[in-house]
């Protein structure tokens, strides 16, 4: 027989705390009020001149988007989970509320950030909070990039040509135009084709926190964004990268500016790597492999796929994804301490 209790809700919350709720750690270690204040500064909340229901507090919406990125939820699924899931309600602050943000509210909040040009503000605000907690960039940095695919699109040869020119076929209906990503591009990696965008990152070696990011179309080569993701605030000038970033002219220029570049070399037809170069590549790989841990974590959080259309929304999504990874990593560092190397 199922036991009925007037205090079932409180008992379930107690059990959740005992098992361990990762969201409660985020609430404990992260100053979400400070993050919300920076969002409001960059993208002020809409007024109520026309009446209507007041918007949800920015801090609540920031928490909603963090949960959405952490668990890779669509706006529709986020709405359902806020109504259904105890830990989400408690983290966001809706335990005593009969209302919750719906899918339209979540979408509107994100569009507000894009229109205000505040796409990167959350990532920058999170990094400032990391610095205040004492986790400054240390030990040099690792640079890498990863393709972020979007749903593939089937276009005729003529349609593809027009899209590449930045135009749109006149025969497309408004509904079809809304479903076509005009900015995502095709690329090949290891002989396999991908369609979407690319995330380039600069990660500090000491704490494995993302310090710089750059979002581009998938067709742009990794090396174009190498300098964009270099963090001059790191305590060391060492940079590790794989063989995709080889560029003799740039390496000479950066070396003259004081950067110490550790970039793997690649052999050429009829000119394989020497034993010394092979050993050097292996030494670099031991350090550079740490950046792969970040991409593995992003993939677990759904970072390898996008549901949005267009570069602006992809940039917003990936900035929040990187910020959420950093917040989760911050909690791990504060709970168990940084790694000793």
N, C-alpha and C positions, 0 to 999 in steps of 0.2 A: 504493500500500500504506500502511495506517495505521501510523504509528510507535508502538511500544510502549515505555513508559519506566517504570522503577521509581520515578521521581520526578515522575510526571505531576501528582500532587496539588499538590506545591509549585510546579511550573512554572505551573499554572493560577492559583494564588494570586498569583504574581509578575505574571502578565499582568493580572489583575484590578486590582492596585495600580497598574500602569502606565497602564491605561485610565482609572482614577479610580473610587474607590468612595466614594459619598457617606456611607455608614454609617461608614466609617473616620474621616471628619471629625467626625461626631457623637461617636464614641468618644474622639477626641482633645480636643475642646473642652468636653464636658459631663461634669460630675462625677456619674455615675450612682449612685455609692455614697452620696453625700449625699442624692440624691432618694429612694433606697431607705430610708435611715435615717428620713426624714420620714414615709414611708408606714408603716413599722413602728411608729413612734410613734403615728400616728393609728389604724392598724388592725393590732394585733399579730398576728404569725404564730400559727397554731393550734399547740397543744402536741401531744405524742405520747403522752398518757396512755393512749390506746386502742391504741397500737402502730401498725403499718402503715408504709408508706414515708414518709420525711421529706419535707416540702414542698420544692419548688425554692426556691433563694435569692430573696429579694425583688428584689435588683438584676437578676437574670436575668429575672424576670417583668416588671419595669419596662421593660427593653429589649424584651421581646417585645411589650408593648402599644404602645410607641413605633413599632416596625416595622409593627405591624398598622394603626395609624392612618396612618402615612406612605404605605403602599401600599394602603390600603382593602381589607383582607382580612377575610373572615369567620373565625370560630374554626376551622372545618373547613379552610379554605384555609391558615390560619396553621400549623396542625399539619402539613399536607403540605409547606409551604415550608420549615419548620424541618428536616424530614427530607431535603429534596431540594436546597436552595439553599445554595451555598458561602458567599456573602457574609452571609446571615442567620445561619448557624451560627457564623461567625467573630465577628460583632458581638455575638451573644447570649452566646457563650462555650460552645458545644457541639461544638467541633471534635473533641475527644477523648472525647466522651461517647456511650455507646450509647443513652441515654435522651433524650427531648425532651418538653416539655409537650404534652399532647394537648388536644383541644378542651374536654374536661370540666375540665381543670386551669385553662385560660385563663378559662373561664366562672366557675369557682369563685373565682378570684382577684378578678375584677371584682365578684362578689356580696359578697365579703368587704369590699371597700371601701364598697359601698353600705350594708351592714348596720352598719358602724362609723361611718357618717356622714362618711366621708372622701372624698366625691365630688370636692370642689374642692381637695383637699390637693396633688395633683400640679401643678395650674395655679399655685397660690400658691408652691409650692416652686421651680418653674421661674422665676417672676418674681423671687424672691429671688436666685436664681443669676444672673439677668441683671443685677441691681443690683450684685452683687459683682464682676461682670466689667466694671463701669463703664458699662453701658448703661441709665442711669436714664431715666425718662420726661421728654422735653424737647420744647419748641417748641409746646406746646398739644396738643389731642387732637381726634380725629374720631369721631363717634358714628354708628352705622348698625346696621341689623338685616337679617337674611335668613331666609327661610322654609326649613326643613329638612324635606322631605317623608318620609313613611313609606308603606308599601304601602296603597293605598286599600282601604276596607272597604265592603261592600255590606250595608246594613241596611234593614229595612222601616221604615215610618213610625212604627209603635208601638215597635220596637226602638230607633230613633234617639231617640225621646222619653225612653225609660227611661235610655238611656246619658247623655243630657244632664242627667238628674236624679241621676246618679251611681249608678244601680241597674243590675242585670243581669237579662235575661229568664230566668225559672226553667226554661224548656224547653231552654236551652243545655246541651249536654253539657260535662263537664270539659275534654275535648280542645278543643272549640270556644271555651270561655272563655279558654284559654291562648293562643289565636291572635287574640283580639280586643283591640285597643288601646282601652281605656276612657277614656284621658286625651288622646289626640291629638284635634285639632279642625280643622274646615274653615275656610277663609278665602278671600277673593278678592283678587287683585292684578292690575291692568291687565285686568280682565274675565275672568281665568282662575282657576279654582278649584284650591285646594291643600289637602292633608290632612296634618297633621303638627304640627311644633313650630316654634319661632322662636328664633334665636340673636341676641341683641343684644350689641354689643361697643363698647368704648371703646379706641381705638388712638392711640398717641402719634405725633405728626407727624414727629418727627425720625428715629426708627428704624423706624417701621412695625411695632411690636410690640404685641400685644394685651395691654392692661393690666387690663381688667375685662370680665367676661362675665355675662350673665344668660340663662337658658334658660326659656322659657315655652311655653304652647300657641300654636298659630299664630293663633288667633282674638284673642289679646290685642294691642291696638294698640301700635305701636312706642313711642309717646310715654309709655306707662305706665312704661317702664324707662329713660327718659332719665337720670334722676338716679342710678339704681342703677349705671350704668356710667361715671359721671364719676369721674375719678381725681384726688383732691385733692393727690396727691404730684407731679403734673406741675410742671415749672419755670415754666410759663406758664399763665394762666387763660383762654386763648382756647379756644373750642369751636366746631367746624364741624359742621353737620348739614344734611340736605336738608329740603325743604318739608313732609315728613311729621311733623316735630317742632314745628311752629308751635303755640305756646300762650302767649298774651300775658300771662296771670297768672303762669305759671311763669317766663317770661323776665324779668319785672319783679322777681320775688322773688330769682332767681339773680343778676341784675345788681346788686341791692342788697348781695349777699354778696361781690361782687368779680369774678364771672365775666363774661367778655366773649364774648357769644354771637353767632355768625355763622351764622344760620339762613336758608336761602333762603325767599323768599315765593312764594305762589301766588295767581293771580288768581281772581276770583269771577265768577259769571254777571252780565254787565252792568257789570263793574268790572275790566277787564284791568289788568295791571301797567303801570306807567309805564316810560318809557325808562330812568330812573334806577334803578328796581327791577330791570329786566332786566340792566343792567350790573352791579349788585350781585350778582345771582344768578350771573352768569358768573364774577365774581371769586371768589366762594365755591366754585364748582364746581371751579376749578383746584386748590384745596387739598383739598377734600372728596373729589375723585376718587382720592386716594391710598388711601383706605380700601377702594376697590373692588379694589385690587391684592391685599389680604388675602383678600377673599372669592373672588377668582379662584384664589388658591393653595389655599384650603380646598376649593374645588370640585375642583381637580386631585387632591386627597388624598381625594376621595370625601365631602367635607363636606356635599354637597347631598342626601344620602340616609342613612337609618338602617335597620339590620336589627333593632333591638331593639324591645321593646314597653314602653310606659309612660314617664312623665316622669322617674322616678328613673334609669332606664337611659339615657335620652336625655341627661340632664344629665351623667352619668358619661362617656358617649361624647364629648360635645362639649367637656367640660373637657379630656379627653385629646387631642382633636383640636386644640384651641387651644394646649395645652402643646407638642404636637409641632410645630405651625407655628412657635411661638416658638423652639424648639430649632434647627429648620432655619434660621430667620432669623438666629439667633445665629451659627451657623457661617458664613453668608454675610457677616455684618458683620465677623467676625474674619478671614475670608479676604481680602476685598476692601475692607473699610472701609465706614463709613456713607455714605449719599448726602449731597451737599453742601448740601441744602436741607431 
